[in-house]
């Protein structure tokens, strides 16, 4: 049950089509061989954030990809890089883009 969670500064909504970005990331992960029916993709708008030395006017996008444990590092890197690459064209120039791939433990993930 992969999860793609996009967190972003609310101020970029006027520059970024969040719905299109989510759709592209969802389809991209499926194209990597992940069962599309199991992917959950969502976005969280951040009203308040501080980015580096730009303070509260800074803009950021952070993606977290959550995967059930068991995939090797190379596969996790492949998935993460594919999502990062598909998202980059959406990102305004002054916006910070980061991505993290995390594993969920089967023993504590409840379906």
Rosetta silent file (secondary structure, phi, psi, omega in degrees, C-alpha in Angstrom):
SEQUENCE: XXXXXXXXXXXXXXXXXXXXXXXXXXXXXXXXXXXXXXXXXXXXXXXXXXXXXXXXXXXXXXXXXXXXXXXXXXXXXXXXXXXXXXXXXXXXXXXXXXXXXXXXXXXXXXX
SCORE:     score description
SCORE:     0.000 S_00000001
   1 L     0.000   75.540  178.857    0.000    0.000    0.000 S_00000001
   2 L   -65.031  144.617  175.350    2.324    2.787   -1.168 S_00000001
   3 E  -123.150  132.900  171.494    1.516    6.314   -0.053 S_00000001
   4 E  -113.445  119.587 -179.317    2.679    9.468   -1.816 S_00000001
   5 E  -119.908  117.047  178.812    2.316   12.522    0.408 S_00000001
   6 E  -104.799  117.506  175.115    3.056   15.938   -1.058 S_00000001
   7 E  -105.892  137.669 -175.957    3.400   18.755    1.469 S_00000001
   8 E  -150.214  152.747  174.702    3.660   22.257    0.056 S_00000001
   9 E   -66.710  127.899 -178.154    3.641   25.935    0.958 S_00000001
  10 H   -53.882  -31.717 -176.246    0.139   27.259    0.362 S_00000001
  11 H   -64.511  -15.675  179.982    1.602   30.261   -1.466 S_00000001
  12 H   -85.915   -5.330 -178.064    2.626   28.108   -4.459 S_00000001
  13 H   -58.586  -27.141  178.809   -0.986   27.201   -5.281 S_00000001
  14 H   -78.320  -12.227 -177.667   -1.155   30.156   -7.674 S_00000001
  15 L  -113.739  -17.606 -172.574    1.889   28.810   -9.578 S_00000001
  16 L  -125.890  131.675  174.400    1.517   25.025   -9.380 S_00000001
  17 L   -83.954   92.011 -175.013   -1.312   22.763  -10.538 S_00000001
  18 H   -60.853  -42.158 -179.933   -1.299   20.501   -7.489 S_00000001
  19 H   -60.404  -42.806  178.751   -3.953   18.144   -8.890 S_00000001
  20 H   -66.517  -40.317  178.971   -1.946   17.573  -12.071 S_00000001
  21 H   -62.501  -43.152  178.257    1.252   17.033  -10.074 S_00000001
  22 H   -61.915  -45.613  179.764   -0.501   14.427   -7.905 S_00000001
  23 H   -60.251  -44.472  179.240   -1.894   12.648  -10.940 S_00000001
  24 H   -63.619  -41.747  179.112    1.525   12.577  -12.626 S_00000001
  25 H   -66.154  -41.718  179.228    3.214   11.204   -9.506 S_00000001
  26 H   -58.835  -49.082 -179.738    0.498    8.561   -9.069 S_00000001
  27 H   -66.680  -35.799 -179.974    0.867    7.428  -12.689 S_00000001
  28 H   -65.666  -42.955  178.312    4.667    7.533  -12.502 S_00000001
  29 H   -65.000  -39.162  176.887    4.820    5.225   -9.500 S_00000001
  30 H   -62.697  -38.158  179.486    2.433    2.836  -11.260 S_00000001
  31 H   -66.614  -17.456  177.633    4.688    2.917  -14.339 S_00000001
  32 L   -82.590   -1.322  178.471    7.539    1.693  -12.105 S_00000001
  33 L   106.129    5.349  178.676    5.636   -1.559  -11.605 S_00000001
  34 L   -85.658  136.887  179.630    3.641   -0.710   -8.474 S_00000001
  35 L   -61.377  112.365 -175.079   -0.004   -1.838   -8.530 S_00000001
  36 H   -58.703  -33.862 -178.351   -1.873    1.397   -9.279 S_00000001
  37 H   -65.456  -17.333 -177.139   -4.983    0.233   -7.415 S_00000001
  38 H   -99.632   -9.376 -176.531   -2.972    0.153   -4.178 S_00000001
  39 L   -79.796  135.278  174.121   -1.347    3.606   -4.401 S_00000001
  40 E  -118.033  119.199 -176.044   -2.728    6.404   -2.209 S_00000001
  41 E  -121.918  132.482 -177.836   -1.650    9.883   -3.290 S_00000001
  42 E  -152.606  163.543  178.908   -2.504   13.074   -1.454 S_00000001
  43 E  -126.923  148.000  178.355   -1.398   16.642   -0.823 S_00000001
  44 E  -127.809  116.670  178.110   -1.247   18.713    2.332 S_00000001
  45 E   -82.112  132.217 -178.947   -1.193   22.490    2.039 S_00000001
  46 E  -104.350  112.801  179.493    0.918   24.197    4.698 S_00000001
  47 L   -69.670  -37.971 -176.727   -0.439   27.521    5.862 S_00000001
  48 L  -125.150  127.861  175.600    2.603   28.230    8.040 S_00000001
  49 L  -160.585  156.171  176.361    6.203   27.295    7.291 S_00000001
  50 L  -126.500  125.972 -175.850    9.692   28.743    7.506 S_00000001
  51 E  -117.157  112.750  176.311   12.167   27.857    4.767 S_00000001
  52 H    49.066 -135.486 -179.288   15.880   28.405    5.366 S_00000001
  53 H   -92.065    4.967  176.788   16.851   32.055    5.614 S_00000001
  54 H   -83.890  -11.284  177.473   13.852   33.226    3.548 S_00000001
  55 E    69.513 -151.298 -174.172   11.641   32.907    6.603 S_00000001
  56 L   -70.557   -8.534  177.625    7.886   32.587    6.297 S_00000001
  57 L   -89.451   -6.800  179.650    7.867   33.854    2.693 S_00000001
  58 L   -67.419  157.089 -179.694    9.906   30.883    1.492 S_00000001
  59 E  -120.458  142.648 -179.748    8.309   28.187   -0.630 S_00000001
  60 E  -147.560  153.598  168.888    8.757   24.453   -0.358 S_00000001
  61 E  -132.627  129.303  175.187    7.529   21.137   -1.648 S_00000001
  62 E  -129.961  130.034  178.347    8.377   17.943    0.194 S_00000001
  63 E  -111.100  132.557  172.027    7.318   14.496   -0.980 S_00000001
  64 E  -115.413  125.260  174.230    7.280   11.461    1.270 S_00000001
  65 E  -106.813  117.597  178.855    6.950    8.059   -0.366 S_00000001
  66 E  -104.286  126.519 -178.793    5.926    5.376    2.112 S_00000001
  67 E  -128.293  144.418  171.458    6.455    1.756    1.077 S_00000001
  68 E   -63.478  143.507 -178.033    5.955   -1.510    2.906 S_00000001
  69 L   -58.003  156.085  174.996    9.321   -2.971    3.874 S_00000001
  70 L   125.158  -18.996  178.094   11.005   -5.516    1.640 S_00000001
  71 L   -85.283  142.946 -179.778   12.181   -3.548   -1.387 S_00000001
  72 L   -73.112  167.188 -176.701   15.923   -3.178   -1.835 S_00000001
  73 H   -59.636  -43.083 -178.346   17.666    0.207   -1.705 S_00000001
  74 H   -59.660  -41.164  179.229   18.113    0.387   -5.482 S_00000001
  75 H   -67.328  -43.497  177.981   14.371   -0.065   -6.046 S_00000001
  76 H   -62.382  -40.271  177.507   13.476    2.538   -3.421 S_00000001
  77 H   -64.896  -40.829  178.803   15.944    4.961   -5.013 S_00000001
  78 H   -59.782  -48.447  178.772   14.474    4.251   -8.458 S_00000001
  79 H   -60.574  -47.472 -179.238   10.944    5.004   -7.255 S_00000001
  80 H   -61.735  -44.397 -179.361   12.046    8.161   -5.456 S_00000001
  81 H   -64.952  -39.087  178.305   14.045    9.475   -8.404 S_00000001
  82 H   -61.650  -42.508  178.030   11.161    8.840  -10.804 S_00000001
  83 H   -66.753  -42.803  179.367    8.814   10.868   -8.582 S_00000001
  84 H   -60.352  -45.791 -177.416   11.380   13.644   -8.135 S_00000001
  85 H   -64.547  -40.474 -178.678   11.972   13.865  -11.885 S_00000001
  86 H   -72.060  -26.514 -178.022    8.269   14.014  -12.789 S_00000001
  87 H   -83.522  -27.752 -173.579    7.634   16.689  -10.143 S_00000001
  88 H   -53.145  -42.238  179.068   10.528   18.997  -11.018 S_00000001
  89 L   -62.006  -20.208  179.234    8.816   20.777  -13.946 S_00000001
  90 L   -80.241  -18.079 -167.869    6.018   21.830  -11.584 S_00000001
  91 L   -85.039  122.942  175.064    8.350   23.504   -9.095 S_00000001
  92 L   -60.413  153.755 -173.659    8.761   27.297   -9.211 S_00000001
  93 L   -56.356  -42.705 -176.493   12.390   28.463   -9.397 S_00000001
  94 L   -85.670    6.956 -175.283   12.637   29.838   -5.859 S_00000001
  95 E   -94.156  137.464  176.884   10.907   26.800   -4.339 S_00000001
  96 E   -85.086  128.063  178.449   12.801   24.136   -2.388 S_00000001
  97 E  -116.875  125.325  175.633   12.015   20.565   -3.529 S_00000001
  98 E  -135.814  159.497 -179.568   12.909   17.545   -1.402 S_00000001
  99 E  -147.529  140.634  178.094   11.836   13.904   -1.367 S_00000001
 100 E  -134.371  137.404  174.428   12.223   11.083    1.126 S_00000001
 101 E  -106.733  126.401  179.553   11.452    7.384    0.772 S_00000001
 102 E  -123.892  151.673  176.017   10.496    5.623    4.000 S_00000001
 103 E   -99.665  139.316  172.615    9.651    2.051    4.811 S_00000001
 104 E  -100.206  140.427 -178.160    6.553    1.040    6.745 S_00000001
 105 L   -86.537  130.155 -178.587    6.886   -2.056    8.906 S_00000001
 106 L   -57.772  -33.969 -178.146    4.484   -4.880    8.066 S_00000001
 107 L   -68.006  -24.238 -175.919    4.042   -5.669   11.755 S_00000001
 108 L  -117.575    2.392  175.898    2.701   -2.210   12.542 S_00000001
 109 L   -96.863  121.101 -174.882    0.896   -1.279    9.295 S_00000001
 110 L  -106.936  123.565  178.218   -2.763   -2.189    9.600 S_00000001
 111 L   -93.630    0.000    0.000   -4.861   -2.694    6.478 S_00000001
